[in-house]
Amino acid sequence: MRRHEKSTTHNAPRTMAHFPLLIDSSVGLPICEDERRERAKMPCLILSTNVSLDGVDTSVIFSEVTKAVAKIMGKPEAYVMVVLKASVPISFGGSEQPAAYGELVSVGFLSPDVNKNLSAAVSSVLETKLSVPKSRFFLKFYDSEGANMGWNGTTF
């Protein structure tokens, strides 16, 4: 845990009482505000496709998408969540050929450039691993408020 230094606006030292208390359940210790802000960048990617995953090694898909999202957003892979829903009825352009829809939710750290890079990376994985053409994939980005995103029994 990082030490908190004296406030620049007050002469009194800042204590943990000045920060919302959040406990890291893996070690049972408080998480300081800096760490809480860092973890608030945890993105969640939900992918739905009409492709069946029977016989597909989903661990490769999860791994490649997680690595791409983490790299593009500058996050450790441990902070990235990926949900993959298969055999979802989807029609795109009146056709039920392979297609996919995705939503990426993040507390901040989205921008036009980041979104464009994420779209390219995720669509590439879907095309190579599930034969979903890039032209049959939509990805929606949500920049959520911290109070609207829960984690570890609380919100950001």
NORRAJO-V743412 format. One record per backbone hydrogen bond with DSSP energy under -1.0 kcal/mol. CO is the residue of the C=O (numbers start at 1). NH is the residue of the N-H. E is the energy in kcal/mol with one decimal. If there is no record, write none. Layout:
BEGIN
co=[CO | CO]
nh=[NH | NH]
e=[E | E]
END
This chain:
BEGIN
co=[15 | 16 | 22 | 24 | 24 | 29 | 32 | 33 | 34 | 35 | 36 | 38 | 39 | 43 | 44 | 45 | 46 | 47 | 48 | 49 | 51 | 53 | 56 | 57 | 58 | 59 | 60 | 61 | 62 | 63 | 64 | 65 | 66 | 67 | 68 | 69 | 70 | 76 | 77 | 81 | 83 | 85 | 92 | 95 | 99 | 100 | 101 | 102 | 103 | 104 | 105 | 106 | 106 | 111 | 112 | 113 | 114 | 115 | 116 | 117 | 118 | 119 | 120 | 121 | 122 | 123 | 124 | 125 | 126 | 126 | 133 | 134 | 136 | 138 | 140 | 142 | 145 | 146 | 146 | 149 | 151 | 154]
nh=[18 | 19 | 31 | 27 | 28 | 24 | 36 | 37 | 38 | 39 | 40 | 41 | 42 | 81 | 105 | 83 | 103 | 85 | 101 | 88 | 87 | 56 | 58 | 60 | 62 | 63 | 64 | 65 | 66 | 67 | 68 | 69 | 70 | 71 | 72 | 73 | 75 | 79 | 80 | 45 | 47 | 49 | 95 | 92 | 50 | 138 | 48 | 140 | 46 | 142 | 44 | 108 | 144 | 115 | 116 | 117 | 118 | 119 | 120 | 121 | 122 | 123 | 124 | 125 | 126 | 127 | 128 | 129 | 130 | 132 | 136 | 137 | 100 | 102 | 104 | 106 | 148 | 149 | 156 | 156 | 154 | 151]
e=[-2.1 | -1.8 | -3.6 | -1.3 | -2.6 | -3.1 | -2.3 | -2.7 | -2.1 | -2.6 | -1.4 | -1.3 | -1.8 | -2.3 | -2.8 | -3.0 | -2.2 | -3.3 | -2.8 | -2.8 | -1.8 | -2.3 | -1.4 | -1.0 | -3.1 | -2.3 | -2.7 | -2.6 | -2.6 | -2.5 | -2.1 | -2.8 | -2.6 | -2.5 | -2.6 | -2.4 | -2.7 | -2.0 | -1.8 | -3.0 | -3.2 | -2.2 | -1.4 | -2.8 | -1.5 | -1.6 | -3.1 | -3.0 | -2.9 | -3.1 | -2.4 | -1.3 | -2.5 | -3.2 | -2.2 | -2.3 | -2.7 | -2.7 | -2.1 | -2.3 | -2.8 | -2.2 | -1.7 | -1.8 | -2.4 | -2.2 | -2.4 | -2.8 | -1.8 | -1.8 | -2.4 | -1.0 | -2.2 | -2.1 | -2.7 | -2.3 | -1.8 | -1.5 | -1.7 | -1.6 | -1.5 | -2.7]
END
